Amino acid sequence: MDTTQEHSEALDLPFNVFAKACPSRITLEHLTGRWGALTLGALYEGSLRFNELRRRVDGVSEKMLSQTLHALERDGLVHREAQPTNPPRVDYELTPLGREVAKRLIGLIHFVEGHMADVLDARRRYDETRGAL
């Protein structure tokens, strides 16, 4: 038995993200992909309209944000609420499950931001010894 299988069995989880066909792998991709993580992090601050969210997640295209929101909504992490106004207004907010995931991502985001000096030093040392890629 390999260690990933042992780990899943030790936790007694019904899903194993390390298994190719496990649906949890797709959800993990939605969460940890560049736009998914940033979208969840932005929505952790509160409900946002599409264009507000697009401005907050600097660099995301309209198409990628739309695809990301659809995937996160399908996974039950984001709630989309369309207001019957003219022009139409659509708000996005985290579901309770999405809030729990985003809380964990925010911890990771803060960790990365707080350790960037170490990362940049490591990159510099790597580039000096092995050459920039």
C-alpha positions as CSV (number, residue, x, y, z in Angstrom):
1,M,0.0,0.0,0.0
2,D,1.4,3.4,-0.9
3,T,1.6,6.3,1.5
4,T,-1.2,8.4,-0.1
5,Q,-3.6,5.5,0.1
6,E,-2.5,4.9,3.7
7,H,-3.0,8.6,4.5
8,S,-6.6,8.5,3.1
9,E,-7.4,5.3,4.9
10,A,-5.9,6.6,8.2
11,L,-8.3,9.6,8.0
12,D,-11.1,7.3,6.9
13,L,-12.1,9.6,4.0
14,P,-14.4,8.4,1.3
15,F,-12.4,10.3,-1.4
16,N,-8.7,10.3,-2.4
17,V,-7.5,13.4,-4.3
18,F,-4.4,11.4,-5.3
19,A,-6.5,8.9,-7.3
20,K,-6.8,10.0,-10.9
21,A,-10.5,9.3,-11.2
22,C,-11.5,10.9,-7.9
23,P,-13.9,13.9,-8.3
24,S,-12.1,15.6,-5.4
25,R,-9.2,16.2,-7.7
26,I,-11.2,18.4,-10.0
27,T,-12.5,20.4,-7.0
28,L,-8.9,20.8,-5.7
29,E,-8.0,22.2,-9.2
30,H,-10.8,24.7,-9.0
31,L,-9.7,25.8,-5.5
32,T,-6.0,26.0,-6.1
33,G,-5.7,27.2,-9.6
34,R,-4.6,30.8,-9.9
35,W,-8.0,32.3,-10.5
36,G,-9.9,30.1,-8.2
37,A,-7.8,30.8,-5.2
38,L,-7.7,34.6,-5.9
39,T,-11.5,34.7,-6.5
40,L,-12.2,32.9,-3.2
41,G,-9.7,35.1,-1.4
42,A,-11.4,38.2,-2.8
43,L,-14.9,37.0,-1.9
44,Y,-13.7,36.3,1.6
45,E,-13.9,40.1,2.2
46,G,-17.6,40.1,1.2
47,S,-20.1,40.0,-1.6
48,L,-18.9,41.6,-4.9
49,R,-20.5,42.3,-8.2
50,F,-18.8,40.8,-11.3
51,N,-16.9,43.9,-12.3
52,E,-15.9,44.7,-8.7
53,L,-14.5,41.1,-8.5
54,R,-12.7,41.5,-11.8
55,R,-11.0,44.7,-10.6
56,R,-10.1,43.1,-7.3
57,V,-8.5,40.0,-9.0
58,D,-6.1,42.1,-11.1
59,G,-5.2,40.4,-14.4
60,V,-8.1,38.0,-14.8
61,S,-10.0,38.2,-18.1
62,E,-13.7,38.4,-18.2
63,K,-13.9,34.9,-19.7
64,M,-11.6,33.3,-17.1
65,L,-13.5,35.0,-14.2
66,S,-16.8,33.8,-15.6
67,Q,-15.5,30.2,-16.0
68,T,-14.0,30.3,-12.5
69,L,-17.2,31.6,-11.0
70,H,-19.3,28.9,-12.8
71,A,-16.9,26.1,-11.5
72,L,-16.9,27.5,-8.0
73,E,-20.7,27.8,-8.0
74,R,-21.1,24.3,-9.3
75,D,-18.9,23.0,-6.5
76,G,-21.1,24.8,-4.0
77,L,-18.5,27.3,-2.9
78,V,-19.9,30.5,-4.5
79,H,-23.5,31.7,-4.5
80,R,-24.7,33.8,-7.5
81,E,-27.6,36.1,-6.9
82,A,-29.2,37.9,-9.9
83,Q,-31.2,41.0,-8.9
84,P,-34.2,41.8,-11.2
85,T,-33.2,45.3,-11.8
86,N,-32.5,47.3,-15.0
87,P,-29.7,47.0,-15.8
88,P,-29.4,43.5,-14.2
89,R,-27.3,43.3,-11.1
90,V,-25.5,40.0,-10.1
91,D,-23.8,39.6,-6.8
92,Y,-21.4,36.8,-5.8
93,E,-20.7,35.7,-2.3
94,L,-19.2,32.7,-0.6
95,T,-21.4,29.9,0.7
96,P,-20.7,28.6,4.2
97,L,-18.5,25.8,2.6
98,G,-16.8,28.4,0.4
99,R,-16.1,30.6,3.4
100,E,-14.4,27.7,5.2
101,V,-12.3,27.0,2.2
102,A,-11.4,30.7,1.7
103,K,-10.5,31.0,5.3
104,R,-7.9,28.3,4.8
105,L,-6.7,29.9,1.6
106,I,-6.3,33.3,3.2
107,G,-4.0,31.6,5.8
108,L,-1.9,30.3,2.9
109,I,-2.0,33.6,1.1
110,H,-0.8,35.5,4.2
111,F,1.9,32.9,4.7
112,V,3.2,33.3,1.2
113,E,3.1,37.1,1.4
114,G,4.9,37.0,4.7
115,H,7.7,34.8,3.4
116,M,8.3,36.3,0.0
117,A,11.6,37.8,1.1
118,D,12.8,34.2,1.8
119,V,11.4,33.0,-1.6
120,L,13.1,35.8,-3.5
121,D,16.4,35.1,-1.7
122,A,16.1,31.4,-2.6
123,R,15.3,32.3,-6.3
124,R,18.3,34.6,-6.4
125,R,20.6,31.9,-4.9
126,Y,19.3,29.3,-7.3
127,D,19.7,31.6,-10.3
128,E,23.3,32.4,-9.3
129,T,24.3,28.8,-9.0
130,R,22.3,27.2,-11.8
131,G,21.6,30.1,-14.1
132,A,18.3,31.8,-14.7
133,L,15.7,29.7,-16.6
